[in-house]
Amino acid sequence: MNTKELSLQHLIRKPKVASENPPLLLMLHGYGSDEKDLFSFAEELPDELFVVSVKAPYAMQPYGNAWYAIHWDNQEGKFSDDEQAKESREKIVDFIDEAVEAYQLDAKNVTLLGFSQGSILSYAVALSYPNKVKNIVALSGYINEGILKPGFEKNDFSNLAFYCSHGSVDQVIPVEWARKTKPVLDTLNIENSYSEFPVGHGVAPQNFFELREWLKKRI
């Protein structure tokens, strides 16, 4: 599956259409899942893409992985370990460079596709390091400003585009949190679209078809 030893475990789907430096699509799974989860989408994604699905660094018991801890017993509700999240943000940035070099990919055409925790990290990577990515598909997540690099507002976001979506009856991440993302991205003058679907914490088929069409126009 993965043919090279990089810093994070991963699965790959090589492009179905050969090119000298293919565009990279990096998949970041959610809390308690693993690299196989989103990879089930890989065969249905645009043929030009070199798809890499990454395993988050923190193992959970009895199974699954996380990008950072969530303290469910916190008095104020769910509490994210923002320091761990920042560490994972940096690991992802480093991994992008590793993957581009190892697989000879186009460093100027990198897409992040994240679900839940992976979506939250995708926002953090893109807003903190907009020179590293081009497209962001943020599914069932939100912007956690506590894990963005200080002064991120001064970055050049002219190359970025976001596709954001959420389930209108999401029982894990409230849809109200997701609805705050578009105003933030609009304020930063970042190209973005936001869609809601009548599902819980998951990706509806029509959601997938819409994001795939969005991607086809931008890779």
C-alpha positions as CSV (number, residue, x, y, z in Angstrom):
1,M,0.0,0.0,0.0
2,N,2.4,2.7,1.2
3,T,5.7,2.1,-0.5
4,K,7.8,4.7,1.3
5,E,8.7,5.2,5.0
6,L,7.3,8.7,5.8
7,S,6.7,10.2,9.2
8,L,3.0,9.2,9.3
9,Q,1.4,5.9,8.3
10,H,-0.7,6.2,5.1
11,L,-2.4,4.5,2.2
12,I,-2.0,5.7,-1.4
13,R,-4.1,5.6,-4.6
14,K,-2.0,6.5,-7.6
15,P,-3.5,8.6,-10.4
16,K,-5.4,6.8,-13.0
17,V,-4.2,9.4,-15.5
18,A,-0.4,9.7,-15.6
19,S,1.3,13.1,-15.4
20,E,4.8,14.2,-14.5
21,N,3.9,15.8,-11.1
22,P,0.4,14.8,-10.1
23,P,-1.7,16.9,-7.8
24,L,-1.9,15.6,-4.2
25,L,-5.1,15.1,-2.2
26,L,-4.4,14.4,1.4
27,M,-7.1,12.8,3.5
28,L,-7.3,13.5,7.2
29,H,-9.7,11.2,9.1
30,G,-11.8,12.0,12.2
31,Y,-11.5,11.2,15.9
32,G,-11.4,7.5,16.7
33,S,-11.0,6.4,13.1
34,D,-8.0,5.5,10.9
35,E,-6.5,5.9,7.4
36,K,-8.9,3.3,5.9
37,D,-12.0,5.3,6.7
38,L,-11.9,8.2,4.1
39,F,-9.8,6.0,1.8
40,S,-13.1,4.3,0.8
41,F,-13.8,7.5,-1.2
42,A,-10.5,7.3,-3.1
43,E,-11.6,5.3,-6.1
44,E,-14.4,7.8,-6.8
45,L,-12.2,10.9,-6.7
46,P,-10.9,12.6,-9.9
47,D,-8.5,10.4,-11.9
48,E,-5.7,13.0,-11.9
49,L,-5.2,13.0,-8.2
50,F,-2.5,11.2,-6.2
51,V,-4.5,10.3,-3.1
52,V,-2.8,9.8,0.3
53,S,-4.9,8.9,3.3
54,V,-3.0,9.5,6.6
55,K,-3.3,7.8,10.0
56,A,-3.4,10.2,12.9
57,P,-0.5,9.9,15.4
58,Y,-2.3,9.2,18.7
59,A,-3.5,5.6,19.2
60,M,-6.7,5.2,21.1
61,Q,-8.0,2.2,23.1
62,P,-9.3,-0.3,22.1
63,Y,-8.8,0.9,18.5
64,G,-8.7,4.0,16.3
65,N,-6.6,7.1,16.3
66,A,-6.9,10.8,17.0
67,W,-5.1,13.9,16.0
68,Y,-5.5,15.3,19.5
69,A,-7.2,14.3,22.7
70,I,-10.8,15.3,23.6
71,H,-11.6,15.4,27.3
72,W,-15.2,14.4,27.4
73,D,-15.5,14.8,31.2
74,N,-14.5,18.5,31.1
75,Q,-16.9,20.6,33.2
76,E,-17.6,23.0,30.2
77,G,-18.4,20.1,27.8
78,K,-15.9,18.7,25.3
79,F,-12.5,20.2,25.7
80,S,-9.9,19.8,22.9
81,D,-6.2,19.4,23.7
82,D,-5.1,22.4,21.7
83,E,-1.4,21.9,22.3
84,Q,-1.7,18.3,20.8
85,A,-3.7,19.8,18.0
86,K,-1.0,22.3,17.2
87,E,1.6,19.5,17.2
88,S,-0.6,17.6,14.7
89,R,-0.9,20.7,12.6
90,E,2.9,20.8,12.3
91,K,3.1,17.1,11.6
92,I,0.7,17.5,8.7
93,V,2.6,20.4,7.3
94,D,5.9,18.4,7.4
95,F,4.1,15.4,5.9
96,I,2.9,17.4,2.9
97,D,6.6,18.3,2.1
98,E,7.6,14.6,2.6
99,A,4.9,13.3,0.4
100,V,5.5,15.8,-2.4
101,E,9.2,14.8,-2.4
102,A,8.8,11.1,-2.0
103,Y,6.1,10.7,-4.6
104,Q,7.2,13.5,-7.0
105,L,4.0,15.5,-6.7
106,D,3.0,19.1,-7.6
107,A,3.7,21.2,-4.5
108,K,1.5,24.0,-5.9
109,N,-1.5,21.8,-6.2
110,V,-2.2,20.3,-2.8
111,T,-5.8,19.6,-1.6
112,L,-6.7,18.7,2.0
113,L,-9.8,16.6,2.5
114,G,-10.7,16.4,6.2
115,F,-13.6,15.0,8.2
116,S,-14.5,16.1,11.8
117,Q,-11.1,16.4,13.6
118,G,-9.4,16.1,10.3
119,S,-11.5,19.0,9.0
120,I,-10.6,21.1,12.0
121,L,-6.9,20.4,11.3
122,S,-7.4,21.2,7.6
123,Y,-8.7,24.7,8.5
124,A,-5.7,25.1,10.9
125,V,-3.1,24.0,8.3
126,A,-4.6,26.1,5.5
127,L,-5.1,29.3,7.5
128,S,-1.7,29.0,9.2
129,Y,0.3,27.9,6.1
130,P,-1.7,29.0,3.0
131,N,1.4,28.6,0.9
132,K,1.3,24.8,1.5
133,V,-2.2,24.1,0.1
134,K,-4.5,25.2,-2.6
135,N,-7.9,23.5,-2.0
136,I,-9.6,22.5,1.3
137,V,-12.6,20.2,1.5
138,A,-13.7,20.6,5.1
139,L,-16.4,18.1,6.1
140,S,-18.3,18.3,9.4
141,G,-15.8,20.5,11.1
142,Y,-15.2,24.1,12.3
143,I,-12.5,26.7,12.7
144,N,-10.8,26.5,16.1
145,E,-8.9,29.7,16.3
146,G,-7.0,28.4,19.4
147,I,-4.9,26.2,17.1
148,L,-4.1,28.7,14.4
149,K,-0.7,30.4,14.2
150,P,-0.7,33.8,15.8
151,G,-1.0,36.6,13.3
152,F,-2.6,34.2,10.7
153,E,-4.9,37.0,9.6
154,K,-1.9,38.7,7.8
155,N,-1.2,35.7,5.5
156,D,-1.8,35.8,1.8
157,F,-4.9,33.7,1.1
158,S,-5.3,34.6,-2.5
159,N,-4.5,31.0,-3.7
160,L,-6.9,29.3,-1.3
161,A,-10.4,27.9,-1.9
162,F,-12.6,26.1,0.6
163,Y,-15.5,23.7,0.2
164,C,-17.2,23.4,3.6
165,S,-20.2,21.2,4.5
166,H,-22.0,20.0,7.6
167,G,-25.0,17.9,8.6
168,S,-27.9,20.0,9.8
169,V,-28.7,17.4,12.5
170,D,-25.0,16.7,13.5
171,Q,-25.1,15.4,17.1
172,V,-21.3,15.5,17.6
173,I,-20.3,19.0,16.3
174,P,-23.2,21.5,16.4
175,V,-24.1,22.9,13.1
176,E,-24.0,26.4,14.7
177,W,-20.3,26.0,15.0
178,A,-19.9,25.2,11.3
179,R,-22.1,28.1,10.3
180,K,-19.5,30.5,11.8
181,T,-16.9,29.4,9.3
182,K,-18.2,31.2,6.2
183,P,-18.3,34.6,7.8
184,V,-14.7,34.1,9.0
185,L,-13.5,33.0,5.5
186,D,-15.5,35.9,3.9
187,T,-13.8,38.4,6.2
188,L,-10.4,37.0,5.1
189,N,-11.5,37.4,1.5
190,I,-11.0,33.6,0.9
191,E,-13.0,31.9,-1.9
192,N,-15.4,29.5,-0.2
193,S,-18.7,27.7,-0.4
194,Y,-20.8,26.2,2.5
195,S,-23.5,23.5,2.2
196,E,-25.7,21.7,4.7
197,F,-27.3,18.3,4.3
198,P,-30.1,16.7,6.3
199,V,-27.8,14.2,8.0
200,G,-25.9,13.7,11.3
201,H,-22.2,13.4,11.7
202,G,-21.4,11.9,8.3
203,V,-21.2,12.5,4.6
204,A,-24.4,12.2,2.6
205,P,-24.1,10.8,-1.0
206,Q,-25.2,14.2,-2.4
207,N,-22.6,15.8,-0.3
208,F,-19.9,13.6,-1.8
209,F,-21.1,14.3,-5.4
210,E,-21.1,18.0,-4.8
211,L,-17.6,18.1,-3.3
212,R,-16.3,15.9,-6.2
213,E,-17.7,18.3,-8.8
214,W,-16.1,21.2,-6.9
215,L,-12.8,19.4,-6.9
216,K,-12.9,18.6,-10.6
217,K,-13.0,22.3,-11.4
218,R,-10.0,23.2,-9.2
219,I,-7.3,20.6,-9.7
